[in-house]
Amino acid sequence: MIDDIIIYDKTLFVYLNNLGSNEFDFIWIILSNKLINIFLYAGIVFLFFKNSNIKSATKLVLFILLMILFTDQTTNLVKDSFSRLRPCHDPFLSDITRLVKDSCGGLYGYFSAHASNSFALAIFFNGILKNRSKYLGVFFIIVAFLVGYSRIYLGVHYPLDVVSGAFYGIFSGYIFYVFWKRIKVDIKN
């Protein structure tokens, strides 16, 4: 059963990865860059800062840093525990993988830290801003999905790496949102 899932995952990876074209590579490289999340959520933090006090804004920044630290480091523990080679390091796939970036990244890829961090941020911010705009939450999820897909497009993660990372990020973001709700935060209406 597990072997069948891995074969399907590799087959789907090869299909999705080879859909790419040189004309669009730069878009997916940009989407995969961590600065996308940093700029997006720094803008949200700035708006939060404008509509709250310094203490609440500082709590938000600390929460975000702790969430990313937690999500990123536990993802690395899982990568080391499973020791699943990234597709760009898999000798059976190297000739048919379209590696778009200059480097492949670390040796192991299960599961994607980009996906887990992006989805954690999306879920967390969706929770704390849900009363402000329902469209922001959809936007955050779309951005997280695009970041996740960019990892397959670039040739550095299998689809299962991205899906597992997304689910873990959703879990992590929700847990931190629950903790966030338990502290009092003053926001101007």
ChimeraX attribute file (.defattr): number of C-alpha atoms within 10 A of each C-alpha:
attribute: neighborCount
match mode: 1-to-1
recipient: residues
	/A:1	6
	/A:2	7
	/A:3	8
	/A:4	9
	/A:5	11
	/A:6	13
	/A:7	12
	/A:8	14
	/A:9	16
	/A:10	18
	/A:11	14
	/A:12	16
	/A:13	23
	/A:14	21
	/A:15	15
	/A:16	18
	/A:17	26
	/A:18	17
	/A:19	10
	/A:20	17
	/A:21	12
	/A:22	7
	/A:23	7
	/A:24	9
	/A:25	16
	/A:26	13
	/A:27	10
	/A:28	20
	/A:29	16
	/A:30	13
	/A:31	20
	/A:32	22
	/A:33	13
	/A:34	13
	/A:35	12
	/A:36	15
	/A:37	21
	/A:38	11
	/A:39	11
	/A:40	12
	/A:41	17
	/A:42	14
	/A:43	12
	/A:44	14
	/A:45	18
	/A:46	12
	/A:47	12
	/A:48	18
	/A:49	18
	/A:50	13
	/A:51	15
	/A:52	16
	/A:53	14
	/A:54	13
	/A:55	11
	/A:56	18
	/A:57	21
	/A:58	13
	/A:59	15
	/A:60	17
	/A:61	14
	/A:62	12
	/A:63	17
	/A:64	20
	/A:65	12
	/A:66	13
	/A:67	22
	/A:68	21
	/A:69	13
	/A:70	15
	/A:71	24
	/A:72	18
	/A:73	13
	/A:74	15
	/A:75	23
	/A:76	17
	/A:77	13
	/A:78	16
	/A:79	21
	/A:80	15
	/A:81	11
	/A:82	12
	/A:83	14
	/A:84	17
	/A:85	18
	/A:86	22
	/A:87	26
	/A:88	26
	/A:89	19
	/A:90	14
	/A:91	10
	/A:92	10
	/A:93	15
	/A:94	13
	/A:95	10
	/A:96	15
	/A:97	21
	/A:98	22
	/A:99	19
	/A:100	20
	/A:101	15
	/A:102	7
	/A:103	10
	/A:104	17
	/A:105	13
	/A:106	12
	/A:107	17
	/A:108	23
	/A:109	28
	/A:110	26
	/A:111	29
	/A:112	32
	/A:113	26
	/A:114	26
	/A:115	30
	/A:116	31
	/A:117	29
	/A:118	30
	/A:119	30
	/A:120	31
	/A:121	28
	/A:122	27
	/A:123	25
	/A:124	28
	/A:125	21
	/A:126	24
	/A:127	18
	/A:128	14
	/A:129	15
	/A:130	13
	/A:131	8
	/A:132	11
	/A:133	10
	/A:134	11
	/A:135	10
	/A:136	15
	/A:137	20
	/A:138	14
	/A:139	13
	/A:140	22
	/A:141	18
	/A:142	14
	/A:143	19
	/A:144	27
	/A:145	18
	/A:146	16
	/A:147	27
	/A:148	28
	/A:149	23
	/A:150	25
	/A:151	24
	/A:152	28
	/A:153	30
	/A:154	25
	/A:155	26
	/A:156	29
	/A:157	28
	/A:158	29
	/A:159	25
	/A:160	21
	/A:161	24
	/A:162	26
	/A:163	18
	/A:164	17
	/A:165	26
	/A:166	25
	/A:167	15
	/A:168	23
	/A:169	31
	/A:170	21
	/A:171	18
	/A:172	23
	/A:173	28
	/A:174	21
	/A:175	15
	/A:176	21
	/A:177	21
	/A:178	14
	/A:179	11
	/A:180	17
	/A:181	11
	/A:182	9
	/A:183	10
	/A:184	9
	/A:185	15
	/A:186	13
	/A:187	13
	/A:188	9
	/A:189	6
